Amino acid sequence: MNKLATSELEATALQIRRDILKMIYAAGTGHPGAALCAVEIVTALYFREMRIDPANPDWPERDRFILSKGHACPVLYATLARRGYYPMCDLDNLRKINCPLQGHPDMKKTCGVDMTAGSLGNGLSVGVGMALGARLNGLPSRIYVLLGDGELQEGMVWEAAMSASHYKLASLTAVVDWNGLQLDGRVEDVMNINPLGPKWRDFGWHVQEIDGHSFPQVLGAFAEARRVTDKPSVILAHTVKGKGVSFMENEVDWHGRTPSRDEMKQAMLELGEVWNG
């Protein structure tokens, strides 16, 4: 597949936002706020940035994506379906018994998933292991890890950050979904993680700070990370929880809430689709 132009990425992102809401509404459960805010990041990775082959999902030389904030899995599932890893109709079965699209990604059950996610804080450590493994095996694979900002309150993240710097894992890029909200409220009130940029620099990482909803900035940041050869990279992506739906944006209640039928109709209308489901 040819890499999508920016206008095509924007159109794909809009459709993925619709997919996310339809999946969560049909399931009656899920995390819309956490999924909607990461759409541009994940879309850019799968439709422009990563070396992957949906027809050969276990290709050893492929790049890997780790969704460390696994509760945001609808954004990954929708993206994988639109990229051709499995039929779009599979999205109708989110969180159903015996369905491969569970409430957190499972690499043994879902085609295209590179890490089974659950408890927060694990993703960067797994990314370090994958980057070391690729180096030892002489593979060109790059590793991308998407972390939530509240997830950075986990000590395991910083152990992994220290290890990645120690081993100079330039093939590893972390992206922090920096929306300022977590399950219990504002990140800075629950456990302040600032100053975030200086922290990562002190751990020996190349740091960029961007608008996580701007495709030019997201793609530019990935391009810059590829040019760094002596250290891992982190992209601090400012995002909006619930991006794309006015009444969900920056509202912590939408971290893990399912829209009602009327809310769903309004949300879909804002996303350019008349919905009568």
Backbone as a ProteinNet text record, in pm:
[ID]
protein_1_A
[PRIMARY]
MNKLATSELEATALQIRRDILKMIYAAGTGHPGAALCAVEIVTALYFREMRIDPANPDWPERDRFILSKGHACPVLYATLARRGYYPMCDLDNLRKINCPLQGHPDMKKTCGVDMTAGSLGNGLSVGVGMALGARLNGLPSRIYVLLGDGELQEGMVWEAAMSASHYKLASLTAVVDWNGLQLDGRVEDVMNINPLGPKWRDFGWHVQEIDGHSFPQVLGAFAEARRVTDKPSVILAHTVKGKGVSFMENEVDWHGRTPSRDEMKQAMLELGEVWNG
[TERTIARY]
83	0	86.4	52	124.4	97.1	196.6	177.9	80	-8.7	-113.6	-59.7	-114.9	-87.4	-155.6	-117.7	-171.4	-322.6	-377.8	-523.3	-590.6	-527.6	-582.6	-571.2	-463.9	-450.5	-561.2	-592.3	-698.2	-833.4	-860.9	-986.5	-992.5	-880.9	-875.6	-895.1	-832.2	-846.9	-992.4	-1061	-1202.5	-1284.3	-1257.3	-1331.1	-1299.5	-1174.9	-1136.8	-1207.8	-1224.3	-1300.3	-1444.5	-1505.9	-1641.1	-1641.1	-1540.8	-1530.7	-1521.8	-1441.9	-1422.4	-1554.7	-1631.6	-1758.5	-1858.4	-1863.8	-1956.3	-1921.5	-1792.1	-1749.5	-1789.5	-1761.2	-1788.2	-1938.1	-2013.4	-2159	-2218.2	-2173.9	-2225	-2188.8	-2069.6	-2025.5	-2091.1	-2130.8	-2187.3	-2082.9	-1956.8	-1847.4	-1721.7	-1630.8	-1506.1	-1456.9	-1352.1	-1285	-1275	-1381.7	-1379.3	-1279.2	-1270.1	-1179.2	-1035.6	-994.4	-856.6	-823.8	-923	-899.2	-901.3	-997.3	-1012.1	-891.1	-823.8	-713.2	-586.8	-581.6	-460.3	-472.9	-580.6	-610	-502.5	-461.8	-362	-229.6	-190.4	-63.2	-64.4	-169.6	-176.2	-197.7	-279.7	-301.6	-171	-94.4	33.3	128.8	131.1	220.9	185.1	58.1	19	1.5	-24.5	-47.8	65.4	169.5	282.3	417.8	425.6	555.9	613.1	535.8	592.3	608.3	712	736.3	660.6	546.1	461.5	404	350.6	286.5	166.9	45.3	-73	-91.8	-42.3	-51.8	48.1	147	249.3	274.1	174.9	181.4	295.5	353.3	465	600.7	605.7	731.2	837.9	948.4	1047.5	1105.6	1118.2	1182.7	1085.5	960	861	893	841.8	842.2	733.5	749.3	652.4	587.2	458	385.8	332.4	358.4	311.1	214.3	90	-8.8	-2.2	83.1	101.2	-24.9	-94.8	-223.8	-332.6	-335.8	-415.4	-564.6	-614.8	-758.6	-805.7	-713	-746.3	-750.9	-764.3	-753.4	-849.1	-966.9	-1049.2	-976.3	-887.1	-813.6	-720.1	-661.6	-574.1	-655.5	-765.4	-847.3	-901	-952.8	-1007.2	-898.1	-780.7	-668.8	-622.2	-610.6	-568.5	-669.1	-798	-899.8	-889.9	-875.9	-868.6	-736.3	-636.8	-507.7	-506.3	-611.1	-624.9	-582.5	-567.7	-527.4	-642.3	-765.1	-883.6	-1004.7	-1117.4	-1233.3	-1291.3	-1347	-1409.5	-1523.1	-1592	-1705.5	-1664.5	-1536.4	-1489.4	-1505.1	-1507.7	-1518.8	-1652.6	-1750.2	-1882	-1880.5	-1770.9	-1768.3	-1679.5	-1651.1	-1565.7	-1614.6	-1522.1	-1543	-1643.2	-1681.9	-1771.1	-1692.3	-1760.2	-1696	-1644.6	-1522.4	-1455.9	-1424.3	-1438.7	-1399.1	-1253	-1176.3	-1035.3	-1015.7	-1118.8	-1105.1	-1153.9	-1067.4	-1103.6	-1079.9	-1110.1	-1099.6	-958.2	-861.3	-719.9	-660.7	-567.5	-515.4	-445.7	-463.3	-402.4	-327.5	-195.8	-114.6	-133.8	-186.8	-208.6	-344.2	-430.1	-565.2	-597.6	-525.7	-561.9	-449.8	-479.4	-380.3	-328.6	-196.3	-134.8	-96.7	-138.8	-105.1	31.1	121.8	259	284.6	192.7	209.3	73.9	59.6	-60.4	-54.9	-155.3	-157.4	-259.6	-233.3	-324.4	-290.6	-217.2	-172.4	-83.3	-108.7	-30.8	113.6	202.8	342.7	436	381.9	465.6	523.6	457.7	488.2	629.9	684.8	818.5	923.8	904	997.4	996.7	877.7	868.4	934.5	914.9	978.9	1130.1	1184.8	1329.4	1375.7	1300.9	1335.9	1330.9	1228	1216.6	1330.6	1366.9	1476	1609	1632.3	1753.9	1754.5	1638.5	1629.2	1657.3	1602.4	1626.8	1775.4	1839.4	1983.3	2062.1	2032.6	2105.8	2088	1970.3	1940.6	1970.8	2027	2063.5	1945.1	1830.7	1709.6	1694.3	1636.4	1623.1	1499.3	1427.5	1299	1312.5	1215.9	1200.9	1083.1	1091.6	991	925.2	792.9	716.5	626.7	632.2	552.9	467	335.5	245	207.5	241.8	218.1	116.5	35.2	-49.3	30	-11.3	64.1	45.5	-74.1	-93.5	-11.2	16.3	97.1	239.7	285.6	421.5	438.4	328.4	338	390.3	399.8	449.1	602	661.7	807.5	873.5	803.7	859.8	891.8	814.7	840.5	979.8	1016.2	1144.4	1261.4	1239.1	1343.2	1371.3	1263.6	1280.3	1348.3	1311.5	1372.9	1523	1562.2	1703.3	1776.3	1712.5	1774.3	1791.6	1688.2	1694.9	1809.2	1828	1937.1	2072.5	2081.6	2207.2	2253.1	2159.1	2193.1	2187.1	2163.3	2162.1	2070.4	1945.5	1850.5	1786.6	1858.9	1810.7	1692.5	1669.3	1555.1	1424.5	1430.4	1312.6	1259.5	1131	1064.6	942.6	937.4	819.6	737.4	607	517.6	430.2	433.5	349.7	224.2	109.7	-20.7	-52.3	-16.3	-14.7	-143.8	-252.9	-381	-418.3	-339.2	-356.9	-464.2	-532.2	-640.2	-618.5	-658.5	-658	-787	-802.5	-929.1	-983.2	-895.8	-940.5	-937.1	-899.2	-896.2	-776.9	-730.6	-615.9	-488.2	-401.2	-276.1	-195.8	-190.7	-109.2	-164.4	-293.9	-352.3	-333.3	-340.7	-325	-179.6	-88.5	55.5	127.5	177.1	233.9	357.8	359.7	472.2	563.9	528.9	610	733.6	839.4	856.1	892.6	810.4	821.2	940.3	957.3	1069.5	1204.7	1233.9	1361.9	1383.4	1276.2	1290.6	1344.6	1282.4	1327	1468.5	1500.2	1637	1738.1	1704.8	1795.7	1815.4	1716.2	1730.3	1803.7	1846.6	1930.4	1857.1	1733.7	1653.4	1655.3	1639.5	1614.2	1466.9	1437.5	1301.4	1247.3	1123.2	1049	912.3	859.8	727.9	644.2	526.1	448.1	298.7	221.3	76.2	42.2	-12	-38.9	-155.4	-224	-332.9	-296.1	-171.4	-123.5	-41.7	-94.3	-18.8	119.3	133.6	269.3	364.9	318.4	406.9	435	333.2	352.7	451	428.2	516.6	657.4	666.9	797.9	874.8	802.6	867.8	919	840.5	887.6	1010.4	1009.8	1124.1	1249.3	1233	1348.4	1399.2	1308.4	1350.3	1433.2	1397.9	1475.4	1617.4	1637.5	1772.2	1863.1	1806.6	1885.9	1949.4	2080.5	2151.5	2218.9	2213.9	2291.3	2209.2	2077.4	1992.7	1847.8	1764.9	1622.6	1555	1437.7	1363.3	1228	1183.9	1049.1	980.9	856.1	774.7	664.8	668.5	566.7	455.9	346.9	240.3	123.9	106.1	-8.2	-135.8	-228.6	-353.4	-471.7	-590.9	-715.2	-795.6	-823.6	-905.5	-1040.2	-1082.5	-1210.2	-1210.1	-1094.1	-1079.8	-1179.3	-1246	-1335.8	-1482.4	-1515.1	-1654.5	-1661.8	-1733	-1726.9	-1756.2	-1859.9	-1899.1	-1811.8	-1724.1	-1630.1	-1493.6	-1462.4	-1328.4	-1296.2	-1180	-1128.5	-1222.4	-1304.2	-1395.9	-1352.2	-1309.1	-1255.9	-1361.9	-1490.5	-1596.6	-1600	-1547.8	-1550.1	-1427.6	-1349.1	-1237	-1288.6	-1395	-1445.5	-1596.6	-1663.8	-1809.5	-1863.7	-1977	-2040	-2146.8	-2150.5	-2252.9	-2392.8	-2492.7	-2631.4	-2664.3	-2785.1	-2822.9	-2824.8	-2880.8	-2885.8	-2746.1	-2660.9	-2523.2	-2448.4	-2476.5	-2412.2	-2453.3	-2580.2	-2627.7	-2559.4	-2547.7	-2483.3	-2335.1	-2268.5	-2125.3	-2098.9	-2176.9	-2156.2	-2184.2	-2283.6	-2313.2	-2194.9	-2131.4	-2013.1	-1897.5	-1898.7	-1794.2	-1836.6	-1945.9	-1983.9	-2066.1	-2131.1	-2210.8	-2347.1	-2452.5	-2586.8	-2603.8	-2624.9	-2628.1	-2765.8	-2823	-2955.3	-2953.8	-2840.6	-2826.2	-2909.4
-120	0	124.9	221.4	347.5	423.7	496.8	575.4	688.9	713.4	812.4	954.2	1041.9	1185	1239.8	1361.3	1418.5	1431	1473.4	1485.9	1350	1245.6	1110.2	1060.4	1096.9	1061.7	1126.1	1250.9	1321	1254.4	1213.5	1144.6	1009.3	938.8	809.5	826.2	927.4	953.8	982.3	1057.8	1087	958.5	870	744.2	656.3	657.6	578.3	630.4	761.3	815.3	763.5	758.5	702.9	555.8	481.6	339.6	320.2	401.6	390.2	403.4	505.4	528.8	417.2	369.3	261	133.9	104.9	-13.9	-6.4	105.4	120.8	123	189.2	192.8	52.3	-22.8	-158.1	-249	-231	-313	-272.5	-145.1	-94.5	-69.3	-69.5	-47.7	-12.5	59.8	97.6	232.7	281.3	404.4	501.1	574.7	662.3	776.4	841	954.5	916.5	802.3	756.8	712.5	664.1	619.6	735.6	827.1	936.7	1029.5	1044.4	1139.9	1088.4	958.9	900.6	871.3	914.9	874	917.6	1043.7	1090.7	1017.6	991.2	922.9	783.1	706.2	567.8	562.8	652.7	657.4	686.7	783.4	817.3	698.5	624.6	509.5	402.7	365.6	251.6	285	411.4	446.4	528	560.4	635.5	590.5	568.1	557.2	415.8	318.4	187	97.2	15.6	-88.5	-212.7	-239.6	-351.6	-414.4	-535.2	-604	-680.3	-625.2	-694.7	-836	-861.3	-995.2	-1092	-1038.2	-1119	-1058.1	-1069.5	-997.3	-1039.3	-1155.9	-1203.1	-1182.2	-1103	-1070.6	-1029	-1100.9	-1072.4	-931.3	-874.1	-743.1	-625.8	-654.8	-547.5	-456.8	-335	-247.8	-294.7	-260.6	-301.6	-180.4	-195.8	-93.8	-154.4	-86.5	-130.5	-26.8	-67.2	19.5	-7	66.9	43.7	81.3	187.2	224.4	140.1	12.7	-86.1	-63.6	11.8	37.7	121.2	186.4	265.7	179.5	48.4	-45.8	-21.9	39.7	61.7	138.4	230	302.3	207.9	112.3	14.9	-82.7	-133.6	-229.8	-169.5	-47.6	17.3	40	80.5	105.5	-23	-129.6	-257.6	-307.3	-290.1	-333.2	-252.4	-121.6	-36.6	-56.4	-108.1	-136.1	-273.5	-354.2	-481.4	-604.5	-594.8	-711	-808.7	-759.3	-844.5	-766.4	-833.7	-765.5	-658.2	-553.7	-445.8	-496.8	-602	-652.3	-706.7	-739.9	-787.7	-681	-553.5	-445.8	-448.2	-519.2	-526.4	-610.8	-681	-779.7	-739.2	-609.3	-564.1	-616.9	-677.1	-723.4	-837.7	-900	-1013.6	-1139.2	-1232.9	-1358.5	-1430.1	-1480.9	-1554.3	-1469.7	-1338.6	-1250.4	-1210.5	-1202.4	-1162.7	-1017.3	-934.5	-791.8	-768.6	-799.4	-787.7	-646.5	-624.5	-491.5	-440.8	-529.9	-495.5	-585.9	-536.6	-616.2	-744.3	-851.1	-980.9	-1027.3	-1032.8	-1065.8	-1210.4	-1297.6	-1436.3	-1457.1	-1356.8	-1372.2	-1274.9	-1162.6	-1056.5	-1034.6	-1054.5	-1036.4	-892.8	-877.1	-745.5	-684.7	-744.5	-691	-745.6	-657.2	-696.7	-713	-666	-685.5	-696.2	-793.7	-806	-702.3	-616.7	-507.3	-536.4	-483.1	-498.4	-393.9	-435.3	-341.3	-235	-110	-0.1	-3.2	51.7	65.5	-34.3	-135.7	-243.5	-216.6	-132.4	-122.8	-82.9	15	62	-44.4	-121.4	-230.7	-334	-367.6	-462	-402.9	-272.7	-206.8	-212.8	-197	-209	-349.6	-449.2	-586.9	-613.4	-560.2	-578.8	-509.8	-390.4	-317.6	-389.8	-442.3	-519.4	-647.2	-712.9	-834.4	-809.3	-699.4	-665.3	-640	-571.2	-545	-675	-764.5	-890.5	-977.7	-968.1	-1049.5	-979.2	-859	-785.8	-743.5	-717.3	-678.7	-527.1	-471.4	-326.5	-271.2	-351.1	-311.5	-190.9	-100	9.5	-22.7	24.8	-5.6	124.6	127.1	245	207.4	288.3	262.3	384.3	363.9	472.7	460.3	563.9	567.6	675.8	650.9	756	843.1	969.5	1054.9	1011.2	966.5	913.8	789.3	715.3	594.5	625.2	747.1	784.3	793.7	780.6	774.2	638.4	542.3	408.9	407.7	356.8	352.8	267.1	163.3	72.8	145.3	249.7	327.1	388.3	441.1	511.4	415	294.6	191.7	157	144.8	114.6	230.2	351.9	469.7	471.4	438.2	434.2	324.9	208.5	98	133	194.6	229.1	325.5	420.9	516.5	447.7	361.4	290.9	211.1	145	62	137.9	269.4	355.3	298.4	273.5	209.4	313.7	350.1	453	405.1	275.9	222.3	231.6	277.6	285.1	428.6	445	574.6	559.8	637.6	642.5	766.2	752.9	866	878.1	993.6	1017.5	1091	1028	1088	1182.2	1307	1404.2	1487.2	1427.2	1497.6	1557	1527.4	1591.6	1532.1	1425.8	1365	1215.2	1162.4	1018.3	980.1	854.7	805	886.8	927.7	993.4	1145.4	1203.8	1349.9	1399.6	1519.4	1576.9	1507.9	1480.2	1410.4	1486.9	1618.3	1696.7	1693.3	1664.6	1654.2	1515.5	1412.1	1274.9	1248.2	1277.6	1266.4	1344.5	1460.5	1551.1	1489.6	1490.5	1433.2	1540.4	1665.6	1774.9	1801.5	1857	1897.2	1776.2	1748.2	1622.8	1620.2	1727.3	1730.2	1714.6	1795.8	1782.2	1644.1	1581.7	1446.5	1349.9	1347.2	1254.5	1288.5	1417	1455.2	1406.3	1419.8	1374.2	1223.2	1151.9	1007.1	970.3	1071	1045.5	1025	1076.5	1060.2	1187	1167.2	1279	1316.9	1443.4	1486.5	1583.3	1558.9	1652.6	1677	1796.3	1830.6	1884.9	1823.6	1855.2	1862.6	1907.5	1896.7	1757.5	1671.8	1534.2	1515.8	1625	1616.1	1677.5	1720.1	1778.5	1673.9	1626.9	1526.8	1576.8	1701.9	1747.6	1740.8	1777.1	1771.6	1627.8	1543	1402.7	1335.2	1351.7	1289.6	1347.9	1479.2	1541.6	1489.6	1464.4	1412.5	1270.5	1186.9	1051.8	1055.4	1147.1	1159.3	1201.7	1296.2	1339.4	1226.2	1149.2	1037	936.2	914.4	820.7	869.9	1000.5	1055.2	1048.8	1021.5	1011.8	873.3	868.4	740.1	695.7	777.8	744	736.6	748.6	745.4	719	674.3	659.3	795.7	799	923.3	916	1029.1	1039.2	1160.2	1141.4	1248.7	1280.7	1400.3	1444.6	1510.6	1437.1	1479.8	1538	1668.1	1732	1692	1631.1	1584.7	1631	1610	1646.6	1520.1	1491	1374.3	1386.7	1280.3	1283.6	1366	1388	1475.6	1441.2	1544.7	1528.8	1535.6	1518.2	1524.4	1631.4	1738.1	1857.9	1829.3	1750.7	1730.3	1626.4	1560	1466.4	1529.9	1635.4	1691.5	1748.9	1708.5	1756.6	1727.2	1622.8	1583.4	1447.8	1445.7	1322.1	1213.1	1250.6	1150.5	1059.4	1107.8	1028.2	938.3	927.6	833.4	691.8	652.8	516.7	508.1	597.4	600.6	572.8	502.8	472.4	577.7	631.1	730.2	668.6	749.2	708.8	717.5	674	679.1	823.1	914.3	1054.4	1114.9	1081.5	1131.2	1075.5	950.5	888.1	958.5	989.5	1059.3	1194.9	1266.5	1397.6	1384.6	1288.2	1269.5	1235.1	1144.8	1104.9	1219.7	1300.7	1416.2	1512	1531.8	1617.7	1560.1	1428.8	1362.1	1343.5	1409.6	1413.1	1296.2	1223.6	1108.3	1114.4	1094.9	1081.9	936.4	917	781.8	756.2	642.4	604.8	463.1	425.1	289.2	260.4
0	0	0	-85.3	-86	43.4	89.9	210.7	183.7	280	260.8	270.2	187.1	198.7	322.9	363	486.5	482.1	369	358.5	372.4	320.9	334.2	478.2	544.7	686.1	768.3	739.5	812.2	790.5	667.1	637.3	707.7	710.7	778.9	928.8	986.5	1129.4	1165.3	1082	1106.4	1106.7	1012	1007.2	1127.3	1170.6	1287.7	1412.7	1423	1536.8	1536	1417.3	1407.5	1448.9	1400.9	1435.4	1586.8	1651.6	1796.7	1869.5	1834.5	1903.5	1875.4	1751.7	1718.4	1795.4	1806.1	1879.4	2026.1	2087.8	2230.4	2257.6	2171	2189	2177	2076.2	2056.7	2174	2228.5	2341.4	2472.5	2481.5	2606.8	2712.2	2672	2766.4	2689	2751.5	2685.6	2732.7	2668.3	2710.7	2592.5	2563.8	2447.2	2457.2	2572.9	2587.4	2561	2615.4	2602.2	2460.9	2386.8	2250	2151.5	2167.1	2072.1	2069.3	2183.6	2189.2	2120	2090.5	2032.6	1883.6	1820.2	1682.8	1584.2	1588.5	1491	1506.6	1629.3	1654.6	1594.4	1623.8	1577	1426.3	1373.3	1227.9	1154.6	1203.4	1140.4	1141.2	1250.4	1259.1	1156.7	1149.3	1067	919.2	887.2	747.6	684.9	763.5	706.2	760.1	888.2	952.7	955.1	996.5	1027.7	905.1	910.2	810.3	856	792.9	830.7	704.5	718.9	607.7	663.4	650.3	703.6	647.9	527.3	469.1	531.8	601.2	668	806.5	896	1024	1114.5	1093.1	1176.6	1110.6	1006	937.7	1039.3	1051.3	1156	1150	1030.9	1017.9	1033	1066.1	1078.4	1196.5	1189.7	1306.6	1402.9	1530.9	1633.1	1698.3	1731.1	1806.4	1935.2	2045.7	2176.7	2230.9	2253.4	2316.3	2465.3	2533.7	2676.9	2754.3	2709.9	2770.6	2703.6	2741.5	2670.6	2672.2	2769.7	2775.1	2656.8	2585.7	2466.7	2341	2357	2245.6	2129.1	2144.7	2025	1914.5	1950.2	1845.9	1771	1841	1775.3	1691.1	1746	1672	1542.3	1551.2	1432.1	1328	1373.7	1282.4	1215.2	1292.4	1235	1131.2	1159.5	1063.6	934.5	947.1	827.3	753.4	821.7	755.8	690.8	718	649.2	725.7	857.8	936.7	958	959.1	972.2	920.5	896.6	837.5	928.6	867.9	943.5	1031.4	985.1	1062.8	1198.7	1216.9	1347.6	1455.6	1413.9	1511.7	1583.9	1528.5	1592.1	1718.5	1742.3	1851.6	1969.3	1981.8	2091.7	2226.1	2300.2	2438.1	2452.4	2342.4	2352.7	2389.7	2456.3	2494.7	2370.1	2378.1	2270.3	2148	2159.5	2049.9	2068.6	1960.3	1975.4	2016.8	2004	2038.1	2180.6	2275	2415.4	2468.7	2595.8	2655.9	2669.2	2658.1	2645.8	2537.6	2458	2346.3	2392.9	2316.6	2345.5	2221.2	2229.3	2112.9	2066.6	2151.7	2113.2	2046.3	2054.4	2000.2	1887.7	1880.6	1786.8	1687.4	1560.3	1454.5	1453.2	1448.5	1440.7	1573.2	1684.8	1817	1859.4	1898.8	1931.9	2081.7	2167.2	2311.2	2379.1	2466	2547.5	2658	2662.9	2760.3	2870.4	2986.2	3098.8	3201.9	3304.6	3406	3342.8	3378	3321	3368.9	3284.6	3322.6	3258.6	3189.8	3136.8	2998.3	2919.9	2779.2	2745.3	2816.7	2782.1	2811.4	2918.1	2947.1	2835.6	2786.1	2675.5	2550.8	2529	2416	2423.4	2543.1	2562.2	2523	2568.6	2535.1	2385.7	2319.6	2174.3	2099.7	2144.6	2079.2	2098.8	2219.1	2242.3	2158.2	2150.9	2071.2	1924.1	1871.4	1731.1	1707.1	1801	1787	1786.5	1880.5	1891	1767.2	1704.5	1587.7	1456.1	1464.2	1344.2	1259.4	1322.9	1249.9	1246.9	1140.4	1128.4	1198	1271.1	1329.6	1422	1408.7	1503.7	1595.1	1719.1	1820	1865.1	1864.3	1905.9	2023.5	2129.3	2249.3	2280.9	2290.6	2326.5	2473.8	2550.5	2695	2729.1	2830.8	2884.7	2980.2	2996.7	3088.9	3234.2	3270.6	3405.2	3430.7	3324.8	3334.8	3379.1	3353.8	3392.8	3543.8	3618.2	3763.9	3811.2	3719.9	3753.6	3752.9	3859.6	3869.4	3764	3718.7	3618.5	3488.1	3457.4	3335.9	3340.6	3456.1	3466.3	3476	3527.5	3520.4	3374.3	3296.2	3153.9	3081	3116.4	3053.5	3079.3	3201.3	3235.9	3157.7	3144.1	3069.9	2922.6	2863.4	2721.2	2693.2	2783.4	2767.5	2785.6	2885.1	2911.9	2789.8	2722.9	2607.5	2475.2	2483.6	2363.8	2254	2292.3	2201.3	2109.6	2006.9	1914.1	1830.8	1825.5	1749.9	1828.6	1951.8	2038.8	2045.9	2015.3	2027.3	2115.7	2222.6	2309.4	2273.7	2278.3	2258.1	2382.1	2445.7	2563.4	2519.7	2541.9	2514	2631.4	2614.1	2724	2721.1	2772.8	2772.8	2908.5	3010.8	3140.3	3229	3182.4	3261.1	3274.4	3390.2	3410.5	3481.9	3516.3	3568.6	3684.8	3776.3	3899.1	3894.1	3780.6	3772.3	3694.5	3728.9	3658.4	3703.5	3608	3638.2	3742.9	3730.1	3822.9	3964.7	3981.4	4115.2	4174.5	4091.1	4139.8	4178.2	4086.9	4112.8	4003.7	4038	3938.1	3872	3738.8	3664.4	3605.8	3624.9	3569.8	3656	3594.6	3453.9	3368.1	3269.9	3196.8	3100.8	3021.6	2927.9	2995.7	3099	3168.5	3229.7	3277.8	3334.8	3229.8	3111.9	3007.8	2962	2952.8	2912.6	3015.6	3143	3247.6	3244.9	3192.2	3177.3	3048.8	2972.1	2855.8	2725.9	2715.3	2594.5	2510.2	2377.4	2287.4	2300.5	2328.4	2362.4	2257.8	2216	2131.6	2195.5	2177.3	2229.7	2114.3	2093.3	1973.7	2005.8	1905.9	1905.7	1852.6	1936.2	1898.2	1803.5	1767.8	1671.2	1536.5	1520.7	1396	1320.7	1208	1132.2	1089.5	1042.1	1008.1	1126.2	1246	1362.5	1404.7	1401.8	1439.6	1343.7	1214.8	1115.8	1121.7	1144.2	1156.9	1276.3	1386.4	1507.2	1485.4	1417	1387.2	1295.4	1199.6	1108.9	1185.3	1277.6	1357.4	1445.1	1502	1587.5	1508.4	1382.6	1299.6	1276.2	1282.4	1256.7	1379.5	1495.5	1618.3	1624.2	1640.9	1631.3	1761.4	1865.9	1986	2113.7	2103	2223	2183.3	2276.7	2247.3	2238.2	2176.9	2158.5	2227.3	2278.5	2333.1	2270.2	2231.2	2175	2275.9	2331.2	2425.9	2345.1	2325.3	2234.8	2314.5	2305.1	2370.8	2297.2	2368.9	2309.3	2394	2340.8	2408.9	2433.4	2559.3	2591.7	2520.7	2452.3	2383.1	2256.6	2195.7	2079.7	1968	1917.2	1804.6	1838.6	1967.3	2012.8	2120.4	2094	2177.7	2324.1	2352.9	2492.1	2563.4	2489.7	2552.1	2576.7	2504.3	2510.2	2648.2	2699.9	2829.4	2945.4	2932.8	3039.6	3093.8	3219.8	3276.8	3285.3	3293.6	3301.9	3179.8	3066	2944.7	2931.6	3036.8	3033.7	3007.2	3075.2	3061.5	3064.7	2993.2	2992.4	2852.8	2845.6	2717.4	2686.5	2564.8	2531.7	2524.9	2561.8	2541.7	2392.9	2355	2213.8	2163	2242.3	2200.6	2193.1	2290.5	2287.4	2167	2134.6	2020	1890.6	1876.3	1756.9	1742.8	1854.6	1849.6	1815.1	1879.5	1855.3	1709.3	1654.7	1516.3	1419.9	1452.4	1368.6	1367	1483.3	1489.5	1408.2	1392.1	1313.5	1167.4	1129.1	988.4	939.2	1030	987.9	1056.4	979.1	1035.6	1079.3	1208.3	1265.6	1323.5	1288	1340.1	1394.4	1451.2	1501.7	1623.7
[MASK]
+++++++++++++++++++++++++++++++++++++++++++++++++++++++++++++++++++++++++++++++++++++++++++++++++++++++++++++++++++++++++++++++++++++++++++++++++++++++++++++++++++++++++++++++++++++++++++++++++++++++++++++++++++++++++++++++++++++++++++++++++++++++++++++++++++++++++++++++++++++

